[in-house]
């Protein structure tokens, strides 16, 4: 006994109860919006319980009528049975509808909220989670909570009411049957506690395994071309089988425990039930109760033991709920991006977009969270109608500079500002992103039509505006030949188009937005030299006062640039005309 008390005290000191309470409050923050539907659902459960108890009384009287203890009134009692039965059916359907309504509403609300918060979470912090794990938490964990919100408190109230009302009826008519009903309760509690301890560990392992499997599937389907190109199909099939084997083994181990527990609980239940049945027969033979009363007591005894089991089952439900809540809270408690300067950024754009906006970076310092230094006192600038190039060996910080400019990561020192007019300036932040158009490395086209892809960045764009941006990006030459033009379908990840075509579509999408600043991160790597130069020339000649920064490994781009910065020794060093010409040599 003392060992058990010490164990529970250690768990309390370890903060488990405090953690569960925090998780419960977090769940309540969503459930409180649906208090009225939950009260309605609970009321339906209570009405259903009352109808069930009334049917027990009517059933008792019917049995007594049939066995001769009461004469007449059989039609009235059959009518009552039918009435209560129909009432229970109506309540059951209403309960089902209320259950579906609340679950779907809470699920949709939570998924929308969690989706929004994940998108607004600090990008660098979010990269510690695999996308498959994020999908599991957003999908499975939210569904667990949306269902649990409905089933936990309302069902707890209904089960307690059912237990008390059934116990009252037994004590009122014949208290001796309560003894048999209570015999199984200690066994139920002991076995349920054993099962509960296993369930806590199983839930955690199951969530982790589900995340691993989702991550594996997501990565495999996203990189299907790689898998096929290296002839890795059999290898990946075997890896999936291994993951499935681990998952099945884990589930079966828990299922074995559940089977033995279930058999023991069933055995105890049968012993108690048949003991009560024997006692009922004895009481009938003794003339103390009628046959109808015996059947009623047996049903109520079963209700008592069943209700205890139901109440016990709420404990693992609470474990499921709090485990899923914690997995979501781990993500949502991460630092959020600061959008407090939105109004200031919008005013800045409105005042200066027509004349152009400059990008000025001074003495920036940045290191990865691993401690690896990337920049130290790095400086550069870009102005309207300019194309500025960032060059340097792979892995030296070109893409990281783009992320710094977009405020996806934060510098540890220095300043990064937008400047316009004589003295007006604005510090870069998440609020300034809408001033940029960005074309990252790789294929960023979505499934849907070309027009839908374009309008992702400018929903109100006309067909004429889309065509104009396609012309600037040298994409109209192949789009106009398609049977449906700009309404031709694009498959997932740009399927149906070559890499060069997909890049030109991505550039067109960025140009359509007409943002004051354009960032191209290796965005012309799949284009031939002539097309690449034409695209950059179009950007420069465009009347819109756009400031453009490109990162590149290709020397052919440099001839189209106003300035070239080379990333070396953690700094951005501007190259002289001679150094640029040296890099333009064919052997560079």
PARO-283346 format. One record per residue (C-alpha): residue number from 1; residue in three letters; x negated, y, z. Coordinates in steps of 0.2 Angstrom, whole numbers. Each point is the difference from the previous one (the first is absolute). Layout:
<pts>
[pt NUM, "Ala", [X, Y, Z]] ...
</pts>
This chain:
<pts>
[pt 1, "Unk", [0, 0, 0]] [pt 2, "Unk", [-14, 12, 5]] [pt 3, "Unk", [-9, -4, -16]] [pt 4, "Unk", [15, 4, -10]] [pt 5, "Unk", [2, 17, 9]] [pt 6, "Unk", [-18, 4, -3]] [pt 7, "Unk", [2, -4, -18]] [pt 8, "Unk", [15, 11, -3]] [pt 9, "Unk", [-8, 14, 11]] [pt 10, "Unk", [-16, -1, -11]] [pt 11, "Unk", [11, 2, -16]] [pt 12, "Unk", [8, 15, 8]] [pt 13, "Unk", [-16, 8, 4]] [pt 14, "Unk", [-6, -4, -18]] [pt 15, "Unk", [13, 12, -6]] [pt 16, "Unk", [11, -13, -9]] [pt 17, "Unk", [16, 6, 8]] [pt 18, "Unk", [-4, 18, -3]] [pt 19, "Unk", [-4, -4, -18]] [pt 20, "Unk", [16, -9, -2]] [pt 21, "Unk", [9, 15, 8]] [pt 22, "Unk", [-8, 12, -12]] [pt 23, "Unk", [4, -11, -15]] [pt 24, "Unk", [18, -1, 6]] [pt 25, "Unk", [2, 19, 1]] [pt 26, "Unk", [-7, 1, -18]] [pt 27, "Unk", [13, -12, -6]] [pt 28, "Unk", [13, 9, 9]] [pt 29, "Unk", [-5, 16, -9]] [pt 30, "Unk", [8, -8, -16]] [pt 31, "Unk", [14, -10, 8]] [pt 32, "Unk", [7, 16, 9]] [pt 33, "Unk", [6, 6, -17]] [pt 34, "Unk", [12, -14, -1]] [pt 35, "Unk", [7, -1, 18]] [pt 36, "Unk", [18, 2, -5]] [pt 37, "Unk", [0, -15, -13]] [pt 38, "Unk", [-10, -10, 13]] [pt 39, "Unk", [14, 4, 13]] [pt 40, "Unk", [13, -6, -12]] [pt 41, "Unk", [-10, -16, -4]] [pt 42, "Unk", [-2, -3, 19]] [pt 43, "Unk", [19, 3, 3]] [pt 44, "Unk", [4, -13, -14]] [pt 45, "Unk", [-11, -12, 9]] [pt 46, "Unk", [9, 3, 16]] [pt 47, "Unk", [17, -2, -8]] [pt 48, "Unk", [-6, -16, -8]] [pt 49, "Unk", [-5, -7, 17]] [pt 50, "Unk", [17, 5, 7]] [pt 51, "Unk", [9, -9, -14]] [pt 52, "Unk", [-11, -15, 2]] [pt 53, "Unk", [5, -1, 19]] [pt 54, "Unk", [18, 2, -4]] [pt 55, "Unk", [-1, -14, -13]] [pt 56, "Unk", [-7, -11, 14]] [pt 57, "Unk", [15, 3, 11]] [pt 58, "Unk", [12, -3, -15]] [pt 59, "Unk", [-9, -15, -4]] [pt 60, "Unk", [1, -7, 17]] [pt 61, "Unk", [19, 3, 0]] [pt 62, "Unk", [2, -9, -16]] [pt 63, "Unk", [-9, -15, 6]] [pt 64, "Unk", [11, 0, 15]] [pt 65, "Unk", [16, 1, -11]] [pt 66, "Unk", [-6, -14, -10]] [pt 67, "Unk", [-5, -11, 15]] [pt 68, "Unk", [17, 4, 8]] [pt 69, "Unk", [-4, 11, 14]] [pt 70, "Unk", [10, 14, -8]] [pt 71, "Unk", [15, -1, -11]] [pt 72, "Unk", [6, 11, -14]] [pt 73, "Unk", [-8, 16, -5]] [pt 74, "Unk", [-12, -9, -12]] [pt 75, "Unk", [5, 11, -15]] [pt 76, "Unk", [-4, 16, 10]] [pt 77, "Unk", [-17, -7, 5]] [pt 78, "Unk", [-4, -6, -18]] [pt 79, "Unk", [5, 18, -5]] [pt 80, "Unk", [-12, 7, 13]] [pt 81, "Unk", [-14, -11, -6]] [pt 82, "Unk", [3, 5, -18]] [pt 83, "Unk", [1, 19, 5]] [pt 84, "Unk", [-16, -1, 11]] [pt 85, "Unk", [-9, -10, -14]] [pt 86, "Unk", [5, 13, -13]] [pt 87, "Unk", [-5, 14, 12]] [pt 88, "Unk", [-17, -9, 2]] [pt 89, "Unk", [-2, -1, -19]] [pt 90, "Unk", [4, 19, -2]] [pt 91, "Unk", [-12, 4, 14]] [pt 92, "Unk", [-14, -11, -7]] [pt 93, "Unk", [2, 8, -17]] [pt 94, "Unk", [-1, 18, 7]] [pt 95, "Unk", [-15, -6, 11]] [pt 96, "Unk", [-9, -6, -16]] [pt 97, "Unk", [4, 16, -9]] [pt 98, "Unk", [-6, 11, 15]] [pt 99, "Unk", [-16, -11, 1]] [pt 100, "Unk", [-4, 2, -19]] [pt 101, "Unk", [4, 19, 1]] [pt 102, "Unk", [-11, 3, 15]] [pt 103, "Unk", [-15, -11, -6]] [pt 104, "Unk", [0, 8, -18]] [pt 105, "Unk", [1, 18, 7]] [pt 106, "Unk", [-13, -2, 13]] [pt 107, "Unk", [-11, -10, -13]] [pt 108, "Unk", [1, 13, -13]] [pt 109, "Unk", [-2, 15, 12]] [pt 110, "Unk", [-16, -9, 8]] [pt 111, "Unk", [-7, -4, -17]] [pt 112, "Unk", [2, 17, -6]] [pt 113, "Unk", [-8, 8, 15]] [pt 114, "Unk", [-14, -12, 1]] [pt 115, "Unk", [-3, 2, -19]] [pt 116, "Unk", [-1, 19, 2]] [pt 117, "Unk", [-11, -1, 15]] [pt 118, "Unk", [-12, -13, -8]] [pt 119, "Unk", [-2, 12, -15]] [pt 120, "Unk", [-3, 15, 12]] [pt 121, "Unk", [-13, -10, 10]] [pt 122, "Unk", [-18, 5, -1]] [pt 123, "Unk", [-7, -8, -16]] [pt 124, "Unk", [-17, -5, 8]] [pt 125, "Unk", [8, -8, 15]] [pt 126, "Unk", [13, -9, -11]] [pt 127, "Unk", [-14, -9, -10]] [pt 128, "Unk", [-4, -11, 15]] [pt 129, "Unk", [16, -10, -4]] [pt 130, "Unk", [2, -11, -15]] [pt 131, "Unk", [14, 5, -12]] [pt 132, "Unk", [8, -17, 3]] [pt 133, "Unk", [0, 2, 18]] [pt 134, "Unk", [8, 17, -1]] [pt 135, "Unk", [14, -8, -11]] [pt 136, "Unk", [3, -14, 13]] [pt 137, "Unk", [2, 13, 14]] [pt 138, "Unk", [11, 11, -11]] [pt 139, "Unk", [11, -14, -6]] [pt 140, "Unk", [0, -15, 13]] [pt 141, "Unk", [-3, 9, 16]] [pt 142, "Unk", [13, 14, -4]] [pt 143, "Unk", [13, -14, -4]] [pt 144, "Unk", [-4, -9, 17]] [pt 145, "Unk", [3, 17, 9]] [pt 146, "Unk", [16, 5, -10]] [pt 147, "Unk", [8, -17, 3]] [pt 148, "Unk", [-6, -1, 18]] [pt 149, "Unk", [7, 17, 5]] [pt 150, "Unk", [17, -7, -4]] [pt 151, "Unk", [-2, -17, 8]] [pt 152, "Unk", [-9, 5, 16]] [pt 153, "Unk", [10, 12, 11]] [pt 154, "Unk", [17, -4, -7]] [pt 155, "Unk", [-2, -18, 1]] [pt 156, "Unk", [-7, 1, 18]] [pt 157, "Unk", [15, 9, 5]] [pt 158, "Unk", [12, -13, -8]] [pt 159, "Unk", [-10, -15, 7]] [pt 160, "Unk", [1, 7, 17]] [pt 161, "Unk", [18, 4, -1]] [pt 162, "Unk", [4, -17, -7]] [pt 163, "Unk", [-10, -9, 14]] [pt 164, "Unk", [9, 10, 14]] [pt 165, "Unk", [17, -2, -7]] [pt 166, "Unk", [-2, -19, -3]] [pt 167, "Unk", [-7, -2, 17]] [pt 168, "Unk", [14, 10, 8]] [pt 169, "Unk", [13, -11, -9]] [pt 170, "Unk", [-9, -16, 6]] [pt 171, "Unk", [-1, 6, 18]] [pt 172, "Unk", [18, 6, -1]] [pt 173, "Unk", [7, -17, -5]] [pt 174, "Unk", [-12, -12, 7]] [pt 175, "Unk", [-17, 5, 7]] [pt 176, "Unk", [-7, -18, 0]] [pt 177, "Unk", [-3, 1, -19]] [pt 178, "Unk", [-12, 15, 3]] [pt 179, "Unk", [-12, -11, 8]] [pt 180, "Unk", [-2, -11, -15]] [pt 181, "Unk", [-2, 16, -11]] [pt 182, "Unk", [-14, 7, 11]] [pt 183, "Unk", [-9, -17, 0]] [pt 184, "Unk", [-7, 3, -17]] [pt 185, "Unk", [-5, 18, 2]] [pt 186, "Unk", [-17, -3, 10]] [pt 187, "Unk", [-5, -12, -14]] [pt 188, "Unk", [4, 12, -13]] [pt 189, "Unk", [-9, 14, 7]] [pt 190, "Unk", [-16, -11, 3]] [pt 191, "Unk", [0, -7, -17]] [pt 192, "Unk", [3, 17, -8]] [pt 193, "Unk", [-14, 8, 10]] [pt 194, "Unk", [-12, -13, -7]] [pt 195, "Unk", [7, 3, -18]] [pt 196, "Unk", [-2, 19, 3]] [pt 197, "Unk", [-18, -1, 4]] [pt 198, "Unk", [-4, -9, -16]] [pt 199, "Unk", [12, 11, -10]] [pt 200, "Unk", [-10, 16, 5]] [pt 201, "Unk", [-16, -7, -7]] [pt 202, "Unk", [9, -8, -15]] [pt 203, "Unk", [8, 17, -5]] [pt 204, "Unk", [-17, 9, 0]] [pt 205, "Unk", [-8, -14, -10]] [pt 206, "Unk", [14, -1, -12]] [pt 207, "Unk", [0, 19, -3]] [pt 208, "Unk", [-19, 0, -4]] [pt 209, "Unk", [2, -15, -11]] [pt 210, "Unk", [14, 8, -10]] [pt 211, "Unk", [-11, 15, -2]] [pt 212, "Unk", [-14, -11, -7]] [pt 213, "Unk", [11, -8, -12]] [pt 214, "Unk", [8, 16, -6]] [pt 215, "Unk", [-17, 8, -2]] [pt 216, "Unk", [-6, -15, -10]] [pt 217, "Unk", [15, -1, -12]] [pt 218, "Unk", [0, 19, -2]] [pt 219, "Unk", [-19, 0, -5]] [pt 220, "Unk", [1, -15, -11]] [pt 221, "Unk", [15, 7, -10]] [pt 222, "Unk", [-8, 17, -1]] [pt 223, "Unk", [-17, -7, -7]] [pt 224, "Unk", [8, -14, -11]] [pt 225, "Unk", [-11, 5, -14]] [pt 226, "Unk", [-16, -2, 10]] [pt 227, "Unk", [6, -17, 6]] [pt 228, "Unk", [4, -6, -17]] [pt 229, "Unk", [-16, 7, -8]] [pt 230, "Unk", [-11, -9, 12]] [pt 231, "Unk", [10, -16, -1]] [pt 232, "Unk", [4, 1, 19]] [pt 233, "Unk", [18, -7, -2]] [pt 234, "Unk", [-3, -16, 9]] [pt 235, "Unk", [-11, 8, 13]] [pt 236, "Unk", [14, 12, 5]] [pt 237, "Unk", [13, -13, -1]] [pt 238, "Unk", [-10, -10, 13]] [pt 239, "Unk", [-2, 15, 11]] [pt 240, "Unk", [18, 3, 0]] [pt 241, "Unk", [3, -19, 5]] [pt 242, "Unk", [-13, 3, 14]] [pt 243, "Unk", [9, 15, 7]] [pt 244, "Unk", [17, -9, -2]] [pt 245, "Unk", [-8, -15, 9]] [pt 246, "Unk", [-5, 11, 15]] [pt 247, "Unk", [17, 8, 0]] [pt 248, "Unk", [9, -17, 0]] [pt 249, "Unk", [-11, -7, 13]] [pt 250, "Unk", [3, 14, 12]] [pt 251, "Unk", [19, 0, -3]] [pt 252, "Unk", [0, -19, 3]] [pt 253, "Unk", [-10, 1, 16]] [pt 254, "Unk", [13, 12, 7]] [pt 255, "Unk", [14, -11, -8]] [pt 256, "Unk", [-6, -15, 9]] [pt 257, "Unk", [1, 9, 17]] [pt 258, "Unk", [17, 6, -5]] [pt 259, "Unk", [6, -17, -4]] [pt 260, "Unk", [-5, -8, 17]] [pt 261, "Unk", [7, 15, 9]] [pt 262, "Unk", [16, -2, -10]] [pt 263, "Unk", [1, -18, 4]] [pt 264, "Unk", [-2, 2, 19]] [pt 265, "Unk", [13, 14, 0]] [pt 266, "Unk", [12, -11, -10]] [pt 267, "Unk", [-3, -14, 12]] [pt 268, "Unk", [3, 11, 15]] [pt 269, "Unk", [16, 7, -8]] [pt 270, "Unk", [7, -17, -4]] [pt 271, "Unk", [-3, -6, 18]] [pt 272, "Unk", [8, 15, 7]] [pt 273, "Unk", [14, -1, -13]] [pt 274, "Unk", [4, -18, 3]] [pt 275, "Unk", [-1, 2, 19]] [pt 276, "Unk", [12, 14, -1]] [pt 277, "Unk", [11, -11, -11]] [pt 278, "Unk", [-1, -14, 13]] [pt 279, "Unk", [5, 12, 14]] [pt 280, "Unk", [14, 6, -11]] [pt 281, "Unk", [7, -17, -2]] [pt 282, "Unk", [-1, -3, 18]] [pt 283, "Unk", [9, 16, 4]] [pt 284, "Unk", [14, -5, -12]] [pt 285, "Unk", [2, -17, 7]] [pt 286, "Unk", [0, 8, 18]] [pt 287, "Unk", [15, 11, -6]] [pt 288, "Unk", [-10, 16, 4]] [pt 289, "Unk", [0, 7, -18]] [pt 290, "Unk", [9, -4, -16]] [pt 291, "Unk", [-8, -6, -16]] [pt 292, "Unk", [1, 17, -8]] [pt 293, "Unk", [-9, 8, 15]] [pt 294, "Unk", [-14, -13, -2]] [pt 295, "Unk", [-2, 4, -18]] [pt 296, "Unk", [0, 18, 4]] [pt 297, "Unk", [-13, -2, 13]] [pt 298, "Unk", [-11, -10, -11]] [pt 299, "Unk", [0, 13, -13]] [pt 300, "Unk", [-3, 14, 12]] [pt 301, "Unk", [-15, -10, 8]] [pt 302, "Unk", [-7, -1, -18]] [pt 303, "Unk", [3, 18, -2]] [pt 304, "Unk", [-10, 4, 16]] [pt 305, "Unk", [-15, -10, -5]] [pt 306, "Unk", [0, 6, -18]] [pt 307, "Unk", [1, 18, 6]] [pt 308, "Unk", [-15, -3, 11]] [pt 309, "Unk", [-9, -7, -15]] [pt 310, "Unk", [5, 15, -10]] [pt 311, "Unk", [-6, 12, 13]] [pt 312, "Unk", [-16, -9, 1]] [pt 313, "Unk", [-2, 1, -19]] [pt 314, "Unk", [0, 19, 2]] [pt 315, "Unk", [-17, 0, 8]] [pt 316, "Unk", [-9, -7, -16]] [pt 317, "Unk", [11, 13, -10]] [pt 318, "Unk", [-7, 14, 11]] [pt 319, "Unk", [-18, -7, -3]] [pt 320, "Unk", [3, 0, -19]] [pt 321, "Unk", [7, 18, 1]] [pt 322, "Unk", [-14, 7, 10]] [pt 323, "Unk", [-14, -10, -10]] [pt 324, "Unk", [7, 8, -16]] [pt 325, "Unk", [2, 17, 8]] [pt 326, "Unk", [-18, 0, 6]] [pt 327, "Unk", [-6, -5, -18]] [pt 328, "Unk", [9, 15, -7]] [pt 329, "Unk", [-5, 12, 14]] [pt 330, "Unk", [-18, -5, -3]] [pt 331, "Unk", [2, 8, -17]] [pt 332, "Unk", [11, 14, 4]] [pt 333, "Unk", [-10, 6, 15]] [pt 334, "Unk", [-15, 3, -12]] [pt 335, "Unk", [-5, 18, -3]] [pt 336, "Unk", [12, 9, -12]] [pt 337, "Unk", [-5, 12, -14]] [pt 338, "Unk", [3, 19, 4]] [pt 339, "Unk", [13, 8, -12]] [pt 340, "Unk", [2, 15, 11]] [pt 341, "Unk", [-7, 11, -13]] [pt 342, "Unk", [13, -4, -14]] [pt 343, "Unk", [8, 17, 0]] [pt 344, "Unk", [-17, 9, -1]] [pt 345, "Unk", [-6, -12, -14]] [pt 346, "Unk", [16, 3, -10]] [pt 347, "Unk", [-1, 19, 2]] [pt 348, "Unk", [-19, -1, -6]] [pt 349, "Unk", [5, -10, -15]] [pt 350, "Unk", [14, 12, -4]] [pt 351, "Unk", [-11, 15, 1]] [pt 352, "Unk", [-15, -6, -10]] [pt 353, "Unk", [5, -15, -11]] [pt 354, "Unk", [2, 11, -15]] [pt 355, "Unk", [-17, 8, 1]] [pt 356, "Unk", [-10, -16, 6]] [pt 357, "Unk", [-7, -7, 16]] [pt 358, "Unk", [-18, -3, 4]] [pt 359, "Unk", [-7, -15, 11]] [pt 360, "Unk", [-15, 5, 11]] [pt 361, "Unk", [-9, -13, 11]] [pt 362, "Unk", [-14, 6, 12]] [pt 363, "Unk", [-11, -11, 11]] [pt 364, "Unk", [11, -15, 1]] [pt 365, "Unk", [-5, -14, 11]] [pt 366, "Unk", [8, -17, 0]] [pt 367, "Unk", [-4, -18, 5]] [pt 368, "Unk", [10, -16, 0]] [pt 369, "Unk", [7, -6, 16]] [pt 370, "Unk", [-13, -13, -1]] [pt 371, "Unk", [-13, 14, 2]] [pt 372, "Unk", [-6, -1, -18]] [pt 373, "Unk", [-4, 18, -5]] [pt 374, "Unk", [7, 6, -17]] [pt 375, "Unk", [-2, 19, 0]] [pt 376, "Unk", [-11, 12, 10]] [pt 377, "Unk", [2, 19, -4]] [pt 378, "Unk", [8, -4, -17]] [pt 379, "Unk", [6, 15, -10]] [pt 380, "Unk", [9, 3, -17]] [pt 381, "Unk", [13, 11, -8]] [pt 382, "Unk", [12, 0, -15]] [pt 383, "Unk", [10, 14, -7]] [pt 384, "Unk", [15, 1, -12]] [pt 385, "Unk", [-3, -5, -18]] [pt 386, "Unk", [-16, -10, 5]] [pt 387, "Unk", [-4, -18, -1]] [pt 388, "Unk", [-12, -5, 14]] [pt 389, "Unk", [-9, -17, 0]] [pt 390, "Unk", [-6, -10, 15]] [pt 391, "Unk", [-13, -13, -5]] [pt 392, "Unk", [-11, -12, 9]] [pt 393, "Unk", [-3, -18, 3]] [pt 394, "Unk", [14, -11, 5]] [pt 395, "Unk", [4, 0, 18]] [pt 396, "Unk", [-8, 17, 4]] [pt 397, "Unk", [17, 9, 4]] [pt 398, "Unk", [8, 6, -16]] [pt 399, "Unk", [17, -8, 4]] [pt 400, "Unk", [-2, 4, 18]] [pt 401, "Unk", [-2, 19, -5]] [pt 402, "Unk", [17, -2, -9]] [pt 403, "Unk", [8, -7, 16]] [pt 404, "Unk", [-7, 14, 10]] [pt 405, "Unk", [7, 13, -12]] [pt 406, "Unk", [17, -9, 1]] [pt 407, "Unk", [-2, 0, 19]] [pt 408, "Unk", [2, -19, 0]] [pt 409, "Unk", [-15, 0, 11]] [pt 410, "Unk", [-6, 14, 11]] [pt 411, "Unk", [-18, 8, 0]] [pt 412, "Unk", [-9, 0, 16]] [pt 413, "Unk", [-8, 17, -4]] [pt 414, "Unk", [0, 14, -12]] [pt 415, "Unk", [15, 8, -9]] [pt 416, "Unk", [11, -4, -15]] [pt 417, "Unk", [11, 14, -6]] [pt 418, "Unk", [11, 6, -15]] [pt 419, "Unk", [-3, 18, -5]] [pt 420, "Unk", [9, 12, -11]] [pt 421, "Unk", [1, 18, -3]] [pt 422, "Unk", [-12, 11, 10]] [pt 423, "Unk", [0, -7, 17]] [pt 424, "Unk", [15, -12, 1]] [pt 425, "Unk", [-5, -18, 5]] [pt 426, "Unk", [7, -16, 7]] [pt 427, "Unk", [-8, -14, 10]] [pt 428, "Unk", [2, -17, -9]] [pt 429, "Unk", [13, -11, 10]] [pt 430, "Unk", [13, -13, -4]] [pt 431, "Unk", [12, 15, -4]] [pt 432, "Unk", [-11, 5, -14]] [pt 433, "Unk", [1, -16, -10]] [pt 434, "Unk", [15, 6, -10]] [pt 435, "Unk", [-12, 13, -8]] [pt 436, "Unk", [-10, -15, -8]] [pt 437, "Unk", [3, -12, -13]] [pt 438, "Unk", [-11, -16, 2]] [pt 439, "Unk", [-5, -14, -12]] [pt 440, "Unk", [-9, -14, 10]] [pt 441, "Unk", [-10, -14, -6]] [pt 442, "Unk", [9, -15, -7]] [pt 443, "Unk", [17, -2, -6]] [pt 444, "Unk", [14, 10, 9]] [pt 445, "Unk", [15, -2, -11]] [pt 446, "Unk", [16, -7, 7]] [pt 447, "Unk", [13, -11, -8]] [pt 448, "Unk", [13, 9, -9]] [pt 449, "Unk", [1, 11, -15]] [pt 450, "Unk", [-14, 12, -5]] [pt 451, "Unk", [12, 14, 3]] [pt 452, "Unk", [4, -6, 18]] [pt 453, "Unk", [-19, -1, 3]] [pt 454, "Unk", [-2, 18, -5]] [pt 455, "Unk", [15, 6, 10]] [pt 456, "Unk", [-7, -8, 15]] [pt 457, "Unk", [-11, 16, 3]] [pt 458, "Unk", [13, 12, -8]] [pt 459, "Unk", [18, -7, 1]] [pt 460, "Unk", [8, 15, -10]] [pt 461, "Unk", [-13, -2, -14]] [pt 462, "Unk", [9, 2, -18]] [pt 463, "Unk", [-4, -12, -14]] [pt 464, "Unk", [-9, 14, -8]] [pt 465, "Unk", [-12, 3, 15]] [pt 466, "Unk", [-4, -18, 1]] [pt 467, "Unk", [-4, -1, -19]] [pt 468, "Unk", [-11, 16, 2]] [pt 469, "Unk", [-10, -8, 15]] [pt 470, "Unk", [-2, -16, -10]] [pt 471, "Unk", [-8, 10, -15]] [pt 472, "Unk", [-12, 9, 12]] [pt 473, "Unk", [-5, -18, 6]] [pt 474, "Unk", [-2, -6, -17]] [pt 475, "Unk", [14, -13, 4]] [pt 476, "Unk", [13, 6, -12]] [pt 477, "Unk", [-9, -8, -15]] [pt 478, "Unk", [5, -18, 6]] [pt 479, "Unk", [16, 4, 10]] [pt 480, "Unk", [9, 8, -15]] [pt 481, "Unk", [-3, -16, -9]] [pt 482, "Unk", [9, -11, 13]] [pt 483, "Unk", [18, -5, -4]] [pt 484, "Unk", [8, 10, 14]] [pt 485, "Unk", [-13, 13, 2]] [pt 486, "Unk", [-2, 8, 17]] [pt 487, "Unk", [14, -12, 6]] [pt 488, "Unk", [-11, -16, -4]] [pt 489, "Unk", [-2, -11, 15]] [pt 490, "Unk", [-16, -1, 10]] [pt 491, "Unk", [-3, -17, 9]] [pt 492, "Unk", [-7, -1, 17]] [pt 493, "Unk", [-18, 7, 2]] [pt 494, "Unk", [1, 7, -18]] [pt 495, "Unk", [4, -16, -8]] [pt 496, "Unk", [3, 1, -19]] [pt 497, "Unk", [-13, 14, -3]] [pt 498, "Unk", [-19, -1, -1]] [pt 499, "Unk", [-11, 7, 14]] [pt 500, "Unk", [-4, 15, -11]] [pt 501, "Unk", [19, 3, -4]] [pt 502, "Unk", [4, -2, 19]] [pt 503, "Unk", [-13, 13, 5]] [pt 504, "Unk", [7, 13, -13]] [pt 505, "Unk", [17, -3, 7]] [pt 506, "Unk", [-6, 3, 17]] [pt 507, "Unk", [-9, 16, -5]] [pt 508, "Unk", [16, 6, -9]] [pt 509, "Unk", [10, -3, 16]] [pt 510, "Unk", [-13, 11, 10]] [pt 511, "Unk", [1, 14, -13]] [pt 512, "Unk", [19, 0, -1]] [pt 513, "Unk", [0, 5, 18]] [pt 514, "Unk", [-9, 16, -4]] [pt 515, "Unk", [-9, 1, 17]] [pt 516, "Unk", [-13, 13, 2]] [pt 517, "Unk", [-14, -13, 3]] [pt 518, "Unk", [-3, -16, -9]] [pt 519, "Unk", [-11, -14, 6]] [pt 520, "Unk", [-6, -14, -11]] [pt 521, "Unk", [-9, -14, 8]] [pt 522, "Unk", [-8, -10, -14]] [pt 523, "Unk", [17, 3, -9]] [pt 524, "Unk", [-8, -1, -17]] [pt 525, "Unk", [-11, -15, 2]] [pt 526, "Unk", [10, -11, -12]] [pt 527, "Unk", [1, 13, -14]] [pt 528, "Unk", [-11, 1, -15]] [pt 529, "Unk", [-12, 15, 0]] [pt 530, "Unk", [9, 10, -13]] [pt 531, "Unk", [17, -2, 9]] [pt 532, "Unk", [-8, 4, 17]] [pt 533, "Unk", [-7, 16, -7]] [pt 534, "Unk", [16, 5, -8]] [pt 535, "Unk", [10, -3, 16]] [pt 536, "Unk", [-12, 11, 10]] [pt 537, "Unk", [0, 13, -14]] [pt 538, "Unk", [19, 1, 0]] [pt 539, "Unk", [0, 2, 19]] [pt 540, "Unk", [-13, 15, -2]] [pt 541, "Unk", [10, 8, -14]] [pt 542, "Unk", [17, -2, 8]] [pt 543, "Unk", [6, 18, 5]] [pt 544, "Unk", [5, -6, 17]] [pt 545, "Unk", [-14, 6, 12]] [pt 546, "Unk", [-4, -18, 6]] [pt 547, "Unk", [-16, -4, 11]] [pt 548, "Unk", [-6, -17, -4]] [pt 549, "Unk", [-13, -11, 9]] [pt 550, "Unk", [-5, -17, -8]] [pt 551, "Unk", [-11, -14, 7]] [pt 552, "Unk", [-9, -10, -13]] [pt 553, "Unk", [-14, -12, -4]] [pt 554, "Unk", [1, 4, -19]] [pt 555, "Unk", [-12, 14, -6]] [pt 556, "Unk", [12, 4, -15]] [pt 557, "Unk", [11, 9, 12]] [pt 558, "Unk", [-13, 12, 6]] [pt 559, "Unk", [-1, 9, -17]] [pt 560, "Unk", [18, 6, 4]] [pt 561, "Unk", [-3, 6, 17]] [pt 562, "Unk", [-4, 18, 6]] [pt 563, "Unk", [-11, -7, 15]] [pt 564, "Unk", [-6, -17, 5]] [pt 565, "Unk", [-4, -4, 18]] [pt 566, "Unk", [-11, -15, 4]] [pt 567, "Unk", [3, -9, 17]] [pt 568, "Unk", [-17, -3, 7]] [pt 569, "Unk", [-7, 0, 18]] [pt 570, "Unk", [18, 2, 7]] [pt 571, "Unk", [2, 16, -10]] [pt 572, "Unk", [8, 7, -16]] [pt 573, "Unk", [-15, 7, -10]] [pt 574, "Unk", [5, 11, -15]] [pt 575, "Unk", [-10, -6, -16]] [pt 576, "Unk", [-8, 12, -11]] [pt 577, "Unk", [3, 0, -19]] [pt 578, "Unk", [-16, -9, -3]] [pt 579, "Unk", [5, -14, 13]] [pt 580, "Unk", [17, -1, -8]] [pt 581, "Unk", [-8, -2, -17]] [pt 582, "Unk", [-12, -13, 7]] [pt 583, "Unk", [15, -10, 6]] [pt 584, "Unk", [9, 1, -17]] [pt 585, "Unk", [-15, -9, -8]] [pt 586, "Unk", [6, -17, -7]] [pt 587, "Unk", [-12, -10, 12]] [pt 588, "Unk", [8, 8, 16]] 
</pts>
